[in-house]
């Protein structure tokens, strides 16, 4: 019988989707985590049968963290600002808050603290970009074992090679690694619909190049169960309390 190996408490908490590993270490340092009723210590190891409880203070902190959905325009980078280009987070201001937002969450500049993109969207791409203060959501969307679907509408030019559509669905490799199966289909004569479960750098553009196509427009319209919907370009809204990726 295989012996169960203990793992770090912070890793176990992340596996259980209680929080991110970094947040877990913070909660443990604050004394907000108990294992089998005893206050945990940093670096502690646990087994799957151990009961892990999170103090209500930590739950309250998590509840106050916001997740923001932005319709990113062309010319903005997802992460840190680059020379001659602004970062998407600069658009998160009261003036750009969509008046169709039904969340009833009031905007406050403190919400920008720790707000980070959960995934990339190329500088020349538009559409749904998620920015969050919540490590659980970031892990769900971009963690090592993330299985969240991302849906894109992609306008292309060029001549698709024979069997090109089948290759886009499954059979291409990038950076020496076989890509996971995708769902790719024609929407009309110059637009493809892509559904991916991974996000290599400029993946769709590079996939298209391998089959004779050139991307001239790319828009992300869905992540998991959350859709871009009617959110205008350059505006943002909060993830609602009842929305789940």
C-alpha positions in Angstrom: 0.0 0.0 0.0 1.4 3.4 -1.0 2.2 5.6 1.9 0.6 9.1 1.8 3.3 11.8 1.8 2.5 15.0 3.7 2.6 18.2 1.8 2.9 21.9 2.8 -0.2 23.3 4.3 -0.2 26.3 1.9 -0.1 23.9 -1.1 -3.0 21.8 0.3 -5.1 25.0 0.9 -4.5 26.0 -2.7 -5.5 22.5 -3.9 -8.7 22.8 -1.9 -9.3 26.3 -3.6 -9.4 28.0 -0.2 -6.9 30.6 -1.5 -3.6 30.9 -3.3 -0.4 29.6 -1.8 0.9 33.1 -1.2 -2.4 34.1 0.6 -2.3 30.9 2.6 1.2 31.8 3.9 -0.1 35.2 4.9 -3.1 33.7 6.7 -0.9 31.2 8.5 1.4 34.0 9.6 -1.6 35.9 11.0 -2.8 32.9 13.0 -6.0 32.6 10.9 -5.5 28.9 10.0 -6.2 25.9 12.1 -5.4 22.3 11.4 -7.5 19.8 13.4 -8.4 22.6 15.7 -4.9 23.8 16.4 -3.4 27.0 15.1 -1.1 26.3 12.2 2.5 27.4 11.8 4.3 28.4 8.6 5.9 25.5 6.8 3.6 23.0 8.5 2.8 19.8 6.5 -0.5 18.0 6.3 -2.2 14.9 4.9 -5.5 14.8 3.1 -7.4 13.6 6.1 -6.4 16.7 8.2 -9.2 19.2 8.7 -8.2 22.7 7.7 -10.3 25.7 9.0 -9.9 29.3 7.9 -10.8 32.1 10.4 -13.7 34.4 9.6 -11.4 37.4 9.4 -9.7 35.7 6.4 -13.1 35.0 4.8 -14.1 38.6 5.3 -10.9 39.7 3.6 -11.6 37.4 0.6 -15.2 38.7 0.4 -13.9 42.3 0.0 -11.6 41.4 -2.9 -12.9 42.4 -6.3 -12.6 40.9 -9.7 -13.0 43.2 -12.7 -13.9 42.5 -16.3 -12.4 44.8 -18.9 -13.1 45.1 -22.6 -9.5 45.8 -23.5 -8.8 48.0 -26.5 -6.0 47.6 -29.0 -2.8 49.3 -27.9 -2.9 48.4 -24.2 -0.7 45.7 -22.7 -2.2 43.3 -20.2 0.6 43.5 -17.6 3.3 46.0 -16.8 3.4 49.1 -19.0 5.9 49.0 -21.8 7.6 51.8 -23.8 5.0 53.8 -25.7 2.2 51.6 -24.5 -0.1 51.9 -21.4 -1.1 49.1 -19.1 -4.8 47.9 -19.2 -5.1 48.6 -15.5 -4.9 52.3 -16.2 -8.4 52.0 -17.6 -9.8 50.9 -14.3 -11.1 54.3 -13.1 -14.5 55.7 -12.2 -14.9 57.4 -15.6 -14.6 54.1 -17.4 -16.9 52.1 -15.2 -19.8 50.8 -17.4 -23.1 52.2 -16.4 -24.7 48.8 -17.3 -22.9 47.2 -14.3 -25.5 45.5 -12.1 -23.2 44.4 -9.3 -23.9 47.5 -7.1 -20.3 47.5 -6.0 -19.0 51.0 -5.4 -15.6 51.9 -6.9 -12.8 52.8 -4.6 -9.1 53.4 -5.5 -8.1 50.8 -2.9 -9.5 48.2 -5.2 -6.5 48.8 -7.5 -4.1 47.5 -4.8 -3.0 44.0 -5.7 -5.2 44.0 -8.8 -3.5 41.9 -11.4 -4.4 40.4 -14.8 -5.4 36.7 -14.7 -4.1 35.8 -18.1 -2.8 37.7 -21.2 -4.4 39.4 -24.1 -2.0 40.6 -26.8 -1.4 44.3 -27.4 -3.1 44.1 -30.8 -6.1 42.0 -29.5 -9.3 43.2 -27.9 -11.9 41.8 -25.6 -12.4 40.2 -22.3 -9.5 40.7 -19.8 -9.9 39.6 -16.2 -8.1 41.6 -13.4 -8.5 40.3 -9.9 -7.4 40.7 -6.3 -8.5 37.2 -5.5 -5.8 34.5 -5.7 -8.4 31.8 -6.0 -9.7 33.2 -9.2 -6.2 33.7 -10.6 -5.4 30.1 -9.9 -8.6 28.9 -11.5 -7.9 30.8 -14.7 -4.1 30.6 -15.1 -2.9 28.0 -12.6 -0.8 25.1 -13.7 -3.9 22.8 -13.9 -6.4 25.3 -15.1 -9.1 23.8 -17.4 -11.0 27.1 -18.1 -12.1 27.6 -21.7 -11.3 30.8 -23.5 -13.4 31.7 -26.6 -12.2 34.0 -29.4 -13.5 35.4 -32.7 -10.6 35.6 -35.1 -10.6 37.4 -38.5 -8.1 35.9 -40.9 -6.6 36.4 -44.4 -4.8 33.9 -46.6 -5.2 30.4 -48.0 -5.8 27.6 -45.5 -3.7 24.6 -46.3 -5.2 21.2 -46.9 -6.4 19.6 -43.7 -5.7 23.0 -42.0 -8.9 23.2 -40.0 -8.3 19.7 -38.6 -4.8 20.7 -37.6 -6.0 23.7 -35.8 -8.4 21.5 -33.8 -5.6 19.1 -32.9 -2.2 18.3 -34.3 -0.1 21.4 -34.1 3.0 22.0 -32.0 4.5 25.3 -30.6 7.9 25.6 -28.9 8.5 21.9 -29.3 5.3 21.0 -27.4 2.1 19.5 -28.8 -0.8 21.7 -28.2 -3.9 20.5 -26.3 -7.0 19.8 -28.4 -8.9 23.0 -29.4 -12.3 23.7 -30.9 -12.0 25.7 -34.1 -14.7 26.3 -36.7 -15.6 28.8 -39.4 -18.1 31.5 -38.4 -18.1 33.0 -41.9 -15.8 33.2 -44.9 -13.1 35.2 -43.1 -13.8 34.6 -39.4 -12.9 31.6 -37.2 -14.2 30.7 -33.7 -11.5 29.3 -31.4 -12.1 27.7 -28.0 -8.8 27.0 -26.1 -7.9 25.6 -22.7 -4.3 26.9 -22.8 -2.7 30.2 -23.4 0.8 30.2 -24.9 2.2 33.5 -26.0 0.4 34.7 -29.2 -0.9 31.1 -29.6 -3.8 31.7 -32.0 -1.7 34.0 -34.3 1.1 31.4 -34.4 -1.3 28.5 -35.0 -2.9 30.3 -37.9 0.5 31.0 -39.4 1.3 27.3 -39.4 -1.8 26.6 -41.6 -1.4 29.5 -44.1 -3.5 32.1 -42.4 -2.7 35.6 -41.1 -4.7 37.0 -38.2 -6.1 40.5 -38.8 -8.4 40.8 -35.9 -8.7 38.9 -32.6 -11.4 39.3 -29.9 -11.9 37.3 -26.7 -15.6 36.9 -25.9 -15.7 34.4 -23.1 -13.7 33.0 -20.2 -15.2 29.9 -18.6 -18.9 30.8 -18.1 -18.4 34.5 -18.1 -19.1 36.3 -21.4 -18.0 39.8 -22.6 -21.5 40.5 -23.6 -22.5 44.2 -24.2 -19.5 45.6 -22.3 -18.2 48.5 -24.5 -14.6 48.7 -25.6 -12.4 50.5 -23.0 -15.0 50.1 -20.2 -15.1 47.7 -17.3 -17.5 46.1 -14.7 -17.3 44.0 -11.6 -17.7 40.3 -11.6 -21.1 39.8 -10.0 -21.7 37.9 -6.7 -23.6 35.2 -8.5 -21.1 34.9 -11.5 -18.7 32.0 -11.6 -16.0 31.2 -14.2 
